[in-house]
Amino acid sequence: MLKPLGDRVVLQVEEAPEQSVGGILLASNAQEKSVTGTVVAVSTQSVGDLTAPAAVKEGDKVIFDKYAGSEVTVDGVDYLVVHEKDIVAVL
């Protein structure tokens, strides 16, 4: 499992819908990138000797900035590592 460092959070991103609200199937290049995911690991923020609790916890479903983070694959599972500031809301 990934262990994030600094102010980072590991997310498992939800799949983007393959069809529009009206039921039209979308080509893979026309699909919007998903901006929701589930928190799977959280780092503690360290500033010098001070440690602040993260605003999210494992299992939270969140919305994040569309172009945030770094995509990584571990044991065949895709994850996104983002800075905590790139998470805009908890659902």
PyMOL Python script that loads the backbone (N, CA, C, O; Angstrom):
from pymol import cmd

cmd.read_pdbstr("""\
ATOM      1  N   MET A   1       0.845  -1.185   0.000  1.00  0.00           N
ATOM      2  CA  MET A   1       0.000   0.000   0.000  1.00  0.00           C
ATOM      3  C   MET A   1       0.882   1.237   0.000  1.00  0.00           C
ATOM      4  O   MET A   1       1.992   1.228   0.533  1.00  0.00           O
ATOM      5  N   LEU A   2       0.381   2.279  -0.594  1.00  0.00           N
ATOM      6  CA  LEU A   2       1.093   3.552  -0.640  1.00  0.00           C
ATOM      7  C   LEU A   2       0.976   4.276   0.696  1.00  0.00           C
ATOM      8  O   LEU A   2      -0.081   4.266   1.327  1.00  0.00           O
ATOM      9  N   LYS A   3       2.066   4.901   1.117  1.00  0.00           N
ATOM     10  CA  LYS A   3       2.056   5.731   2.322  1.00  0.00           C
ATOM     11  C   LYS A   3       2.422   7.144   1.886  1.00  0.00           C
ATOM     12  O   LYS A   3       3.583   7.411   1.577  1.00  0.00           O
ATOM     13  N   PRO A   4       1.448   8.057   1.856  1.00  0.00           N
ATOM     14  CA  PRO A   4       1.730   9.409   1.383  1.00  0.00           C
ATOM     15  C   PRO A   4       2.595  10.185   2.371  1.00  0.00           C
ATOM     16  O   PRO A   4       2.529   9.966   3.580  1.00  0.00           O
ATOM     17  N   LEU A   5       3.401  11.091   1.839  1.00  0.00           N
ATOM     18  CA  LEU A   5       4.278  11.920   2.656  1.00  0.00           C
ATOM     19  C   LEU A   5       3.861  13.380   2.541  1.00  0.00           C
ATOM     20  O   LEU A   5       3.146  13.758   1.613  1.00  0.00           O
ATOM     21  N   GLY A   6       4.308  14.190   3.483  1.00  0.00           N
ATOM     22  CA  GLY A   6       3.987  15.615   3.459  1.00  0.00           C
ATOM     23  C   GLY A   6       2.504  15.837   3.661  1.00  0.00           C
ATOM     24  O   GLY A   6       1.907  15.275   4.579  1.00  0.00           O
ATOM     25  N   ASP A   7       1.905  16.656   2.807  1.00  0.00           N
ATOM     26  CA  ASP A   7       0.470  16.955   2.925  1.00  0.00           C
ATOM     27  C   ASP A   7      -0.339  16.219   1.862  1.00  0.00           C
ATOM     28  O   ASP A   7      -1.356  16.725   1.389  1.00  0.00           O
ATOM     29  N   ARG A   8       0.114  15.028   1.490  1.00  0.00           N
ATOM     30  CA  ARG A   8      -0.527  14.309   0.389  1.00  0.00           C
ATOM     31  C   ARG A   8      -1.573  13.302   0.871  1.00  0.00           C
ATOM     32  O   ARG A   8      -1.551  12.833   2.009  1.00  0.00           O
ATOM     33  N   VAL A   9      -2.489  12.995  -0.049  1.00  0.00           N
ATOM     34  CA  VAL A   9      -3.580  12.058   0.193  1.00  0.00           C
ATOM     35  C   VAL A   9      -3.641  11.112  -1.002  1.00  0.00           C
ATOM     36  O   VAL A   9      -3.504  11.548  -2.145  1.00  0.00           O
ATOM     37  N   VAL A  10      -3.845   9.817  -0.746  1.00  0.00           N
ATOM     38  CA  VAL A  10      -3.986   8.833  -1.821  1.00  0.00           C
ATOM     39  C   VAL A  10      -5.475   8.570  -2.028  1.00  0.00           C
ATOM     40  O   VAL A  10      -6.203   8.272  -1.081  1.00  0.00           O
ATOM     41  N   LEU A  11      -5.915   8.686  -3.283  1.00  0.00           N
ATOM     42  CA  LEU A  11      -7.321   8.481  -3.633  1.00  0.00           C
ATOM     43  C   LEU A  11      -7.465   7.330  -4.609  1.00  0.00           C
ATOM     44  O   LEU A  11      -6.593   7.095  -5.446  1.00  0.00           O
ATOM     45  N   GLN A  12      -8.572   6.619  -4.494  1.00  0.00           N
ATOM     46  CA  GLN A  12      -8.964   5.665  -5.527  1.00  0.00           C
ATOM     47  C   GLN A  12     -10.079   6.372  -6.293  1.00  0.00           C
ATOM     48  O   GLN A  12     -11.168   6.596  -5.763  1.00  0.00           O
ATOM     49  N   VAL A  13      -9.794   6.717  -7.539  1.00  0.00           N
ATOM     50  CA  VAL A  13     -10.693   7.539  -8.340  1.00  0.00           C
ATOM     51  C   VAL A  13     -11.847   6.703  -8.864  1.00  0.00           C
ATOM     52  O   VAL A  13     -11.662   5.564  -9.295  1.00  0.00           O
ATOM     53  N   GLU A  14     -13.054   7.288  -8.822  1.00  0.00           N
ATOM     54  CA  GLU A  14     -14.223   6.614  -9.384  1.00  0.00           C
ATOM     55  C   GLU A  14     -14.147   6.662 -10.903  1.00  0.00           C
ATOM     56  O   GLU A  14     -13.611   7.609 -11.479  1.00  0.00           O
ATOM     57  N   GLU A  15     -14.679   5.650 -11.534  1.00  0.00           N
ATOM     58  CA  GLU A  15     -14.710   5.603 -12.995  1.00  0.00           C
ATOM     59  C   GLU A  15     -15.664   6.673 -13.518  1.00  0.00           C
ATOM     60  O   GLU A  15     -16.731   6.893 -12.945  1.00  0.00           O
ATOM     61  N   ALA A  16     -15.280   7.331 -14.600  1.00  0.00           N
ATOM     62  CA  ALA A  16     -16.158   8.301 -15.255  1.00  0.00           C
ATOM     63  C   ALA A  16     -17.298   7.539 -15.929  1.00  0.00           C
ATOM     64  O   ALA A  16     -17.088   6.437 -16.434  1.00  0.00           O
ATOM     65  N   PRO A  17     -18.495   8.111 -15.942  1.00  0.00           N
ATOM     66  CA  PRO A  17     -19.613   7.415 -16.594  1.00  0.00           C
ATOM     67  C   PRO A  17     -19.350   7.224 -18.081  1.00  0.00           C
ATOM     68  O   PRO A  17     -18.770   8.089 -18.737  1.00  0.00           O
ATOM     69  N   GLU A  18     -19.788   6.071 -18.608  1.00  0.00           N
ATOM     70  CA  GLU A  18     -19.575   5.771 -20.024  1.00  0.00           C
ATOM     71  C   GLU A  18     -20.707   6.275 -20.900  1.00  0.00           C
ATOM     72  O   GLU A  18     -20.634   6.193 -22.126  1.00  0.00           O
ATOM     73  N   GLN A  19     -21.765   6.800 -20.267  1.00  0.00           N
ATOM     74  CA  GLN A  19     -22.842   7.348 -21.063  1.00  0.00           C
ATOM     75  C   GLN A  19     -23.321   8.650 -20.448  1.00  0.00           C
ATOM     76  O   GLN A  19     -23.142   8.893 -19.254  1.00  0.00           O
ATOM     77  N   SER A  20     -23.926   9.476 -21.273  1.00  0.00           N
ATOM     78  CA  SER A  20     -24.412  10.773 -20.820  1.00  0.00           C
ATOM     79  C   SER A  20     -25.683  10.583 -20.002  1.00  0.00           C
ATOM     80  O   SER A  20     -26.223   9.480 -19.914  1.00  0.00           O
ATOM     81  N   VAL A  21     -26.148  11.671 -19.408  1.00  0.00           N
ATOM     82  CA  VAL A  21     -27.380  11.619 -18.626  1.00  0.00           C
ATOM     83  C   VAL A  21     -28.543  11.161 -19.496  1.00  0.00           C
ATOM     84  O   VAL A  21     -29.443  10.474 -19.015  1.00  0.00           O
ATOM     85  N   GLY A  22     -28.531  11.535 -20.770  1.00  0.00           N
ATOM     86  CA  GLY A  22     -29.591  11.144 -21.698  1.00  0.00           C
ATOM     87  C   GLY A  22     -29.465   9.720 -22.205  1.00  0.00           C
ATOM     88  O   GLY A  22     -30.314   9.263 -22.970  1.00  0.00           O
ATOM     89  N   GLY A  23     -28.416   9.003 -21.793  1.00  0.00           N
ATOM     90  CA  GLY A  23     -28.251   7.614 -22.179  1.00  0.00           C
ATOM     91  C   GLY A  23     -27.399   7.383 -23.411  1.00  0.00           C
ATOM     92  O   GLY A  23     -27.282   6.247 -23.871  1.00  0.00           O
ATOM     93  N   ILE A  24     -26.803   8.430 -23.954  1.00  0.00           N
ATOM     94  CA  ILE A  24     -25.960   8.292 -25.141  1.00  0.00           C
ATOM     95  C   ILE A  24     -24.593   7.772 -24.722  1.00  0.00           C
ATOM     96  O   ILE A  24     -23.969   8.321 -23.813  1.00  0.00           O
ATOM     97  N   LEU A  25     -24.121   6.709 -25.384  1.00  0.00           N
ATOM     98  CA  LEU A  25     -22.793   6.177 -25.089  1.00  0.00           C
ATOM     99  C   LEU A  25     -21.728   7.149 -25.580  1.00  0.00           C
ATOM    100  O   LEU A  25     -21.811   7.668 -26.693  1.00  0.00           O
ATOM    101  N   LEU A  26     -20.728   7.388 -24.736  1.00  0.00           N
ATOM    102  CA  LEU A  26     -19.659   8.325 -25.072  1.00  0.00           C
ATOM    103  C   LEU A  26     -18.409   7.579 -25.497  1.00  0.00           C
ATOM    104  O   LEU A  26     -18.066   6.551 -24.912  1.00  0.00           O
ATOM    105  N   ALA A  27     -17.724   8.090 -26.512  1.00  0.00           N
ATOM    106  CA  ALA A  27     -16.429   7.531 -26.905  1.00  0.00           C
ATOM    107  C   ALA A  27     -15.441   7.801 -25.778  1.00  0.00           C
ATOM    108  O   ALA A  27     -15.589   8.779 -25.045  1.00  0.00           O
ATOM    109  N   SER A  28     -14.443   6.950 -25.634  1.00  0.00           N
ATOM    110  CA  SER A  28     -13.504   7.089 -24.519  1.00  0.00           C
ATOM    111  C   SER A  28     -12.800   8.442 -24.519  1.00  0.00           C
ATOM    112  O   SER A  28     -12.481   8.965 -23.451  1.00  0.00           O
ATOM    113  N   ASN A  29     -12.549   9.021 -25.700  1.00  0.00           N
ATOM    114  CA  ASN A  29     -11.885  10.325 -25.735  1.00  0.00           C
ATOM    115  C   ASN A  29     -12.840  11.475 -25.442  1.00  0.00           C
ATOM    116  O   ASN A  29     -12.389  12.601 -25.231  1.00  0.00           O
ATOM    117  N   ALA A  30     -14.147  11.223 -25.425  1.00  0.00           N
ATOM    118  CA  ALA A  30     -15.130  12.264 -25.129  1.00  0.00           C
ATOM    119  C   ALA A  30     -15.545  12.258 -23.663  1.00  0.00           C
ATOM    120  O   ALA A  30     -16.226  13.177 -23.208  1.00  0.00           O
ATOM    121  N   GLN A  31     -15.149  11.245 -22.932  1.00  0.00           N
ATOM    122  CA  GLN A  31     -15.536  11.151 -21.528  1.00  0.00           C
ATOM    123  C   GLN A  31     -14.770  12.166 -20.698  1.00  0.00           C
ATOM    124  O   GLN A  31     -13.578  12.390 -20.907  1.00  0.00           O
ATOM    125  N   GLU A  32     -15.466  12.770 -19.762  1.00  0.00           N
ATOM    126  CA  GLU A  32     -14.836  13.699 -18.832  1.00  0.00           C
ATOM    127  C   GLU A  32     -14.039  12.913 -17.802  1.00  0.00           C
ATOM    128  O   GLU A  32     -14.426  11.812 -17.412  1.00  0.00           O
ATOM    129  N   LYS A  33     -12.937  13.481 -17.372  1.00  0.00           N
ATOM    130  CA  LYS A  33     -12.136  12.876 -16.316  1.00  0.00           C
ATOM    131  C   LYS A  33     -12.916  12.989 -15.007  1.00  0.00           C
ATOM    132  O   LYS A  33     -13.465  14.047 -14.699  1.00  0.00           O
ATOM    133  N   SER A  34     -12.965  11.909 -14.246  1.00  0.00           N
ATOM    134  CA  SER A  34     -13.688  11.908 -12.982  1.00  0.00           C
ATOM    135  C   SER A  34     -13.006  12.829 -11.982  1.00  0.00           C
ATOM    136  O   SER A  34     -11.780  12.925 -11.953  1.00  0.00           O
ATOM    137  N   VAL A  35     -13.799  13.502 -11.165  1.00  0.00           N
ATOM    138  CA  VAL A  35     -13.253  14.380 -10.128  1.00  0.00           C
ATOM    139  C   VAL A  35     -13.689  13.938  -8.736  1.00  0.00           C
ATOM    140  O   VAL A  35     -13.609  14.709  -7.780  1.00  0.00           O
ATOM    141  N   THR A  36     -14.153  12.687  -8.624  1.00  0.00           N
ATOM    142  CA  THR A  36     -14.529  12.159  -7.319  1.00  0.00           C
ATOM    143  C   THR A  36     -13.740  10.892  -7.040  1.00  0.00           C
ATOM    144  O   THR A  36     -13.354  10.161  -7.952  1.00  0.00           O
ATOM    145  N   GLY A  37     -13.514  10.654  -5.766  1.00  0.00           N
ATOM    146  CA  GLY A  37     -12.774   9.464  -5.376  1.00  0.00           C
ATOM    147  C   GLY A  37     -12.927   9.190  -3.899  1.00  0.00           C
ATOM    148  O   GLY A  37     -13.541   9.964  -3.164  1.00  0.00           O
ATOM    149  N   THR A  38     -12.357   8.075  -3.476  1.00  0.00           N
ATOM    150  CA  THR A  38     -12.396   7.663  -2.079  1.00  0.00           C
ATOM    151  C   THR A  38     -10.991   7.719  -1.507  1.00  0.00           C
ATOM    152  O   THR A  38     -10.039   7.240  -2.125  1.00  0.00           O
ATOM    153  N   VAL A  39     -10.866   8.307  -0.323  1.00  0.00           N
ATOM    154  CA  VAL A  39      -9.570   8.420   0.344  1.00  0.00           C
ATOM    155  C   VAL A  39      -9.154   7.041   0.845  1.00  0.00           C
ATOM    156  O   VAL A  39      -9.906   6.392   1.572  1.00  0.00           O
ATOM    157  N   VAL A  40      -7.953   6.590   0.456  1.00  0.00           N
ATOM    158  CA  VAL A  40      -7.452   5.290   0.914  1.00  0.00           C
ATOM    159  C   VAL A  40      -6.270   5.427   1.860  1.00  0.00           C
ATOM    160  O   VAL A  40      -5.972   4.493   2.604  1.00  0.00           O
ATOM    161  N   ALA A  41      -5.586   6.574   1.848  1.00  0.00           N
ATOM    162  CA  ALA A  41      -4.469   6.799   2.773  1.00  0.00           C
ATOM    163  C   ALA A  41      -4.259   8.297   2.938  1.00  0.00           C
ATOM    164  O   ALA A  41      -4.397   9.066   1.987  1.00  0.00           O
ATOM    165  N   VAL A  42      -3.923   8.701   4.165  1.00  0.00           N
ATOM    166  CA  VAL A  42      -3.727  10.110   4.486  1.00  0.00           C
ATOM    167  C   VAL A  42      -2.416  10.271   5.229  1.00  0.00           C
ATOM    168  O   VAL A  42      -2.098   9.483   6.119  1.00  0.00           O
ATOM    169  N   SER A  43      -1.657  11.289   4.867  1.00  0.00           N
ATOM    170  CA  SER A  43      -0.424  11.624   5.579  1.00  0.00           C
ATOM    171  C   SER A  43      -0.742  12.652   6.656  1.00  0.00           C
ATOM    172  O   SER A  43      -1.745  13.361   6.571  1.00  0.00           O
ATOM    173  N   THR A  44       0.107  12.729   7.662  1.00  0.00           N
ATOM    174  CA  THR A  44      -0.009  13.831   8.614  1.00  0.00           C
ATOM    175  C   THR A  44       0.867  14.956   8.103  1.00  0.00           C
ATOM    176  O   THR A  44       1.965  14.720   7.598  1.00  0.00           O
ATOM    177  N   GLN A  45       0.387  16.164   8.232  1.00  0.00           N
ATOM    178  CA  GLN A  45       1.160  17.312   7.775  1.00  0.00           C
ATOM    179  C   GLN A  45       2.207  17.653   8.813  1.00  0.00           C
ATOM    180  O   GLN A  45       1.904  17.739  10.003  1.00  0.00           O
ATOM    181  N   SER A  46       3.414  17.843   8.377  1.00  0.00           N
ATOM    182  CA  SER A  46       4.490  18.211   9.287  1.00  0.00           C
ATOM    183  C   SER A  46       5.094  19.534   8.857  1.00  0.00           C
ATOM    184  O   SER A  46       5.509  19.699   7.710  1.00  0.00           O
ATOM    185  N   VAL A  47       5.139  20.468   9.785  1.00  0.00           N
ATOM    186  CA  VAL A  47       5.805  21.742   9.567  1.00  0.00           C
ATOM    187  C   VAL A  47       6.778  21.896  10.722  1.00  0.00           C
ATOM    188  O   VAL A  47       6.390  22.261  11.832  1.00  0.00           O
ATOM    189  N   GLY A  48       8.026  21.617  10.455  1.00  0.00           N
ATOM    190  CA  GLY A  48       9.001  21.612  11.546  1.00  0.00           C
ATOM    191  C   GLY A  48       8.669  20.493  12.509  1.00  0.00           C
ATOM    192  O   GLY A  48       8.584  19.333  12.108  1.00  0.00           O
ATOM    193  N   ASP A  49       8.481  20.825  13.767  1.00  0.00           N
ATOM    194  CA  ASP A  49       8.131  19.833  14.783  1.00  0.00           C
ATOM    195  C   ASP A  49       6.630  19.745  15.019  1.00  0.00           C
ATOM    196  O   ASP A  49       6.185  18.951  15.848  1.00  0.00           O
ATOM    197  N   LEU A  50       5.842  20.547  14.306  1.00  0.00           N
ATOM    198  CA  LEU A  50       4.396  20.562  14.501  1.00  0.00           C
ATOM    199  C   LEU A  50       3.719  19.615  13.519  1.00  0.00           C
ATOM    200  O   LEU A  50       4.105  19.538  12.353  1.00  0.00           O
ATOM    201  N   THR A  51       2.714  18.900  13.994  1.00  0.00           N
ATOM    202  CA  THR A  51       1.943  18.002  13.142  1.00  0.00           C
ATOM    203  C   THR A  51       0.475  18.385  13.252  1.00  0.00           C
ATOM    204  O   THR A  51      -0.061  18.485  14.356  1.00  0.00           O
ATOM    205  N   ALA A  52      -0.181  18.602  12.108  1.00  0.00           N
ATOM    206  CA  ALA A  52      -1.591  18.974  12.086  1.00  0.00           C
ATOM    207  C   ALA A  52      -2.406  17.810  11.536  1.00  0.00           C
ATOM    208  O   ALA A  52      -1.966  17.132  10.607  1.00  0.00           O
ATOM    209  N   PRO A  53      -3.594  17.570  12.101  1.00  0.00           N
ATOM    210  CA  PRO A  53      -4.432  16.495  11.556  1.00  0.00           C
ATOM    211  C   PRO A  53      -4.963  16.878  10.174  1.00  0.00           C
ATOM    212  O   PRO A  53      -5.201  18.052   9.892  1.00  0.00           O
ATOM    213  N   ALA A  54      -5.140  15.891   9.337  1.00  0.00           N
ATOM    214  CA  ALA A  54      -5.657  16.130   7.987  1.00  0.00           C
ATOM    215  C   ALA A  54      -7.148  16.445   8.058  1.00  0.00           C
ATOM    216  O   ALA A  54      -7.829  16.053   9.006  1.00  0.00           O
ATOM    217  N   ALA A  55      -7.648  17.152   7.051  1.00  0.00           N
ATOM    218  CA  ALA A  55      -9.059  17.514   6.992  1.00  0.00           C
ATOM    219  C   ALA A  55      -9.923  16.355   6.508  1.00  0.00           C
ATOM    220  O   ALA A  55     -11.146  16.402   6.639  1.00  0.00           O
ATOM    221  N   VAL A  56      -9.302  15.312   5.950  1.00  0.00           N
ATOM    222  CA  VAL A  56     -10.037  14.140   5.469  1.00  0.00           C
ATOM    223  C   VAL A  56      -9.506  12.897   6.165  1.00  0.00           C
ATOM    224  O   VAL A  56      -8.416  12.903   6.737  1.00  0.00           O
ATOM    225  N   LYS A  57     -10.299  11.830   6.107  1.00  0.00           N
ATOM    226  CA  LYS A  57      -9.866  10.564   6.711  1.00  0.00           C
ATOM    227  C   LYS A  57     -10.127   9.434   5.724  1.00  0.00           C
ATOM    228  O   LYS A  57     -10.874   9.595   4.759  1.00  0.00           O
ATOM    229  N   GLU A  58      -9.501   8.295   5.980  1.00  0.00           N
ATOM    230  CA  GLU A  58      -9.686   7.138   5.109  1.00  0.00           C
ATOM    231  C   GLU A  58     -11.167   6.797   5.011  1.00  0.00           C
ATOM    232  O   GLU A  58     -11.883   6.798   6.012  1.00  0.00           O
ATOM    233  N   GLY A  59     -11.615   6.506   3.799  1.00  0.00           N
ATOM    234  CA  GLY A  59     -13.011   6.156   3.567  1.00  0.00           C
ATOM    235  C   GLY A  59     -13.878   7.324   3.134  1.00  0.00           C
ATOM    236  O   GLY A  59     -14.985   7.115   2.637  1.00  0.00           O
ATOM    237  N   ASP A  60     -13.393   8.571   3.315  1.00  0.00           N
ATOM    238  CA  ASP A  60     -14.169   9.733   2.875  1.00  0.00           C
ATOM    239  C   ASP A  60     -14.278   9.741   1.356  1.00  0.00           C
ATOM    240  O   ASP A  60     -13.322   9.416   0.651  1.00  0.00           O
ATOM    241  N   LYS A  61     -15.456  10.116   0.860  1.00  0.00           N
ATOM    242  CA  LYS A  61     -15.646  10.317  -0.575  1.00  0.00           C
ATOM    243  C   LYS A  61     -15.458  11.810  -0.822  1.00  0.00           C
ATOM    244  O   LYS A  61     -16.103  12.633  -0.173  1.00  0.00           O
ATOM    245  N   VAL A  62     -14.576  12.164  -1.760  1.00  0.00           N
ATOM    246  CA  VAL A  62     -14.199  13.563  -1.943  1.00  0.00           C
ATOM    247  C   VAL A  62     -14.290  14.000  -3.399  1.00  0.00           C
ATOM    248  O   VAL A  62     -14.331  13.180  -4.316  1.00  0.00           O
ATOM    249  N   ILE A  63     -14.319  15.318  -3.583  1.00  0.00           N
ATOM    250  CA  ILE A  63     -14.217  15.946  -4.894  1.00  0.00           C
ATOM    251  C   ILE A  63     -12.871  16.650  -4.923  1.00  0.00           C
ATOM    252  O   ILE A  63     -12.500  17.323  -3.961  1.00  0.00           O
ATOM    253  N   PHE A  64     -12.131  16.501  -6.027  1.00  0.00           N
ATOM    254  CA  PHE A  64     -10.814  17.115  -6.125  1.00  0.00           C
ATOM    255  C   PHE A  64     -10.688  17.880  -7.438  1.00  0.00           C
ATOM    256  O   PHE A  64     -11.480  17.685  -8.360  1.00  0.00           O
ATOM    257  N   ASP A  65      -9.675  18.758  -7.514  1.00  0.00           N
ATOM    258  CA  ASP A  65      -9.427  19.528  -8.733  1.00  0.00           C
ATOM    259  C   ASP A  65      -9.202  18.591  -9.915  1.00  0.00           C
ATOM    260  O   ASP A  65      -8.556  17.551  -9.780  1.00  0.00           O
ATOM    261  N   LYS A  66      -9.733  18.963 -11.060  1.00  0.00           N
ATOM    262  CA  LYS A  66      -9.728  18.114 -12.252  1.00  0.00           C
ATOM    263  C   LYS A  66      -8.333  17.680 -12.700  1.00  0.00           C
ATOM    264  O   LYS A  66      -8.156  16.538 -13.126  1.00  0.00           O
ATOM    265  N   TYR A  67      -7.350  18.559 -12.614  1.00  0.00           N
ATOM    266  CA  TYR A  67      -6.015  18.238 -13.118  1.00  0.00           C
ATOM    267  C   TYR A  67      -5.006  18.015 -11.997  1.00  0.00           C
ATOM    268  O   TYR A  67      -3.799  18.115 -12.221  1.00  0.00           O
ATOM    269  N   ALA A  68      -5.482  17.717 -10.811  1.00  0.00           N
ATOM    270  CA  ALA A  68      -4.600  17.555  -9.652  1.00  0.00           C
ATOM    271  C   ALA A  68      -3.968  16.171  -9.607  1.00  0.00           C
ATOM    272  O   ALA A  68      -4.516  15.199 -10.127  1.00  0.00           O
ATOM    273  N   GLY A  69      -2.814  16.105  -8.980  1.00  0.00           N
ATOM    274  CA  GLY A  69      -2.226  14.840  -8.587  1.00  0.00           C
ATOM    275  C   GLY A  69      -1.406  14.099  -9.608  1.00  0.00           C
ATOM    276  O   GLY A  69      -1.268  14.499 -10.764  1.00  0.00           O
ATOM    277  N   SER A  70      -0.865  12.993  -9.122  1.00  0.00           N
ATOM    278  CA  SER A  70      -0.045  12.085  -9.926  1.00  0.00           C
ATOM    279  C   SER A  70      -0.696  10.714  -9.923  1.00  0.00           C
ATOM    280  O   SER A  70      -1.008  10.170  -8.864  1.00  0.00           O
ATOM    281  N   GLU A  71      -0.898  10.159 -11.105  1.00  0.00           N
ATOM    282  CA  GLU A  71      -1.502   8.834 -11.220  1.00  0.00           C
ATOM    283  C   GLU A  71      -0.435   7.773 -11.015  1.00  0.00           C
ATOM    284  O   GLU A  71       0.649   7.857 -11.591  1.00  0.00           O
ATOM    285  N   VAL A  72      -0.741   6.772 -10.192  1.00  0.00           N
ATOM    286  CA  VAL A  72       0.170   5.650  -9.957  1.00  0.00           C
ATOM    287  C   VAL A  72      -0.639   4.359  -9.951  1.00  0.00           C
ATOM    288  O   VAL A  72      -1.825   4.358  -9.623  1.00  0.00           O
ATOM    289  N   THR A  73       0.020   3.259 -10.317  1.00  0.00           N
ATOM    290  CA  THR A  73      -0.610   1.944 -10.284  1.00  0.00           C
ATOM    291  C   THR A  73       0.212   1.053  -9.372  1.00  0.00           C
ATOM    292  O   THR A  73       1.421   0.913  -9.555  1.00  0.00           O
ATOM    293  N   VAL A  74      -0.450   0.444  -8.381  1.00  0.00           N
ATOM    294  CA  VAL A  74       0.207  -0.461  -7.443  1.00  0.00           C
ATOM    295  C   VAL A  74      -0.591  -1.757  -7.421  1.00  0.00           C
ATOM    296  O   VAL A  74      -1.791  -1.745  -7.147  1.00  0.00           O
ATOM    297  N   ASP A  75       0.066  -2.868  -7.705  1.00  0.00           N
ATOM    298  CA  ASP A  75      -0.582  -4.183  -7.730  1.00  0.00           C
ATOM    299  C   ASP A  75      -1.826  -4.187  -8.614  1.00  0.00           C
ATOM    300  O   ASP A  75      -2.833  -4.806  -8.269  1.00  0.00           O
ATOM    301  N   GLY A  76      -1.757  -3.495  -9.756  1.00  0.00           N
ATOM    302  CA  GLY A  76      -2.856  -3.483 -10.706  1.00  0.00           C
ATOM    303  C   GLY A  76      -4.002  -2.551 -10.359  1.00  0.00           C
ATOM    304  O   GLY A  76      -5.006  -2.524 -11.071  1.00  0.00           O
ATOM    305  N   VAL A  77      -3.876  -1.785  -9.278  1.00  0.00           N
ATOM    306  CA  VAL A  77      -4.922  -0.851  -8.868  1.00  0.00           C
ATOM    307  C   VAL A  77      -4.423   0.567  -9.122  1.00  0.00           C
ATOM    308  O   VAL A  77      -3.302   0.918  -8.751  1.00  0.00           O
ATOM    309  N   ASP A  78      -5.274   1.385  -9.763  1.00  0.00           N
ATOM    310  CA  ASP A  78      -4.908   2.770 -10.066  1.00  0.00           C
ATOM    311  C   ASP A  78      -5.260   3.685  -8.898  1.00  0.00           C
ATOM    312  O   ASP A  78      -6.348   3.603  -8.329  1.00  0.00           O
ATOM    313  N   TYR A  79      -4.314   4.556  -8.554  1.00  0.00           N
ATOM    314  CA  TYR A  79      -4.505   5.531  -7.484  1.00  0.00           C
ATOM    315  C   TYR A  79      -4.119   6.906  -7.997  1.00  0.00           C
ATOM    316  O   TYR A  79      -3.436   7.034  -9.013  1.00  0.00           O
ATOM    317  N   LEU A  80      -4.561   7.932  -7.286  1.00  0.00           N
ATOM    318  CA  LEU A  80      -4.170   9.300  -7.561  1.00  0.00           C
ATOM    319  C   LEU A  80      -3.631   9.881  -6.259  1.00  0.00           C
ATOM    320  O   LEU A  80      -4.309   9.841  -5.232  1.00  0.00           O
ATOM    321  N   VAL A  81      -2.416  10.419  -6.298  1.00  0.00           N
ATOM    322  CA  VAL A  81      -1.812  11.043  -5.121  1.00  0.00           C
ATOM    323  C   VAL A  81      -1.939  12.552  -5.303  1.00  0.00           C
ATOM    324  O   VAL A  81      -1.379  13.116  -6.242  1.00  0.00           O
ATOM    325  N   VAL A  82      -2.680  13.207  -4.400  1.00  0.00           N
ATOM    326  CA  VAL A  82      -2.933  14.646  -4.502  1.00  0.00           C
ATOM    327  C   VAL A  82      -2.484  15.350  -3.234  1.00  0.00           C
ATOM    328  O   VAL A  82      -2.360  14.733  -2.176  1.00  0.00           O
ATOM    329  N   HIS A  83      -2.240  16.651  -3.352  1.00  0.00           N
ATOM    330  CA  HIS A  83      -2.018  17.471  -2.165  1.00  0.00           C
ATOM    331  C   HIS A  83      -3.376  17.687  -1.502  1.00  0.00           C
ATOM    332  O   HIS A  83      -4.397  17.782  -2.182  1.00  0.00           O
ATOM    333  N   GLU A  84      -3.382  17.761  -0.191  1.00  0.00           N
ATOM    334  CA  GLU A  84      -4.645  17.954   0.525  1.00  0.00           C
ATOM    335  C   GLU A  84      -5.362  19.215   0.053  1.00  0.00           C
ATOM    336  O   GLU A  84      -6.593  19.238   0.016  1.00  0.00           O
ATOM    337  N   LYS A  85      -4.629  20.257  -0.306  1.00  0.00           N
ATOM    338  CA  LYS A  85      -5.243  21.511  -0.768  1.00  0.00           C
ATOM    339  C   LYS A  85      -6.001  21.337  -2.082  1.00  0.00           C
ATOM    340  O   LYS A  85      -6.841  22.172  -2.418  1.00  0.00           O
ATOM    341  N   ASP A  86      -5.718  20.254  -2.840  1.00  0.00           N
ATOM    342  CA  ASP A  86      -6.414  20.005  -4.100  1.00  0.00           C
ATOM    343  C   ASP A  86      -7.762  19.322  -3.901  1.00  0.00           C
ATOM    344  O   ASP A  86      -8.520  19.160  -4.858  1.00  0.00           O
ATOM    345  N   ILE A  87      -8.069  18.921  -2.673  1.00  0.00           N
ATOM    346  CA  ILE A  87      -9.382  18.354  -2.357  1.00  0.00           C
ATOM    347  C   ILE A  87     -10.288  19.521  -2.006  1.00  0.00           C
ATOM    348  O   ILE A  87      -9.994  20.294  -1.094  1.00  0.00           O
ATOM    349  N   VAL A  88     -11.401  19.646  -2.742  1.00  0.00           N
ATOM    350  CA  VAL A  88     -12.254  20.821  -2.574  1.00  0.00           C
ATOM    351  C   VAL A  88     -13.487  20.572  -1.720  1.00  0.00           C
ATOM    352  O   VAL A  88     -14.082  21.523  -1.214  1.00  0.00           O
ATOM    353  N   ALA A  89     -13.890  19.299  -1.546  1.00  0.00           N
ATOM    354  CA  ALA A  89     -15.077  19.019  -0.742  1.00  0.00           C
ATOM    355  C   ALA A  89     -15.118  17.553  -0.342  1.00  0.00           C
ATOM    356  O   ALA A  89     -14.559  16.687  -1.015  1.00  0.00           O
ATOM    357  N   VAL A  90     -15.795  17.301   0.769  1.00  0.00           N
ATOM    358  CA  VAL A  90     -16.085  15.937   1.209  1.00  0.00           C
ATOM    359  C   VAL A  90     -17.568  15.711   0.976  1.00  0.00           C
ATOM    360  O   VAL A  90     -18.395  16.528   1.382  1.00  0.00           O
ATOM    361  N   LEU A  91     -17.909  14.608   0.322  1.00  0.00           N
ATOM    362  CA  LEU A  91     -19.327  14.305   0.039  1.00  0.00           C
ATOM    363  C   LEU A  91     -19.974  13.602   1.211  1.00  0.00           C
ATOM    364  O   LEU A  91     -21.158  13.270   1.156  1.00  0.00           O
TER     365      LEU A  91
END
""", "prot")
cmd.dss("prot")
cmd.show_as("cartoon", "prot")
cmd.util.cbc("prot")
cmd.orient("prot")
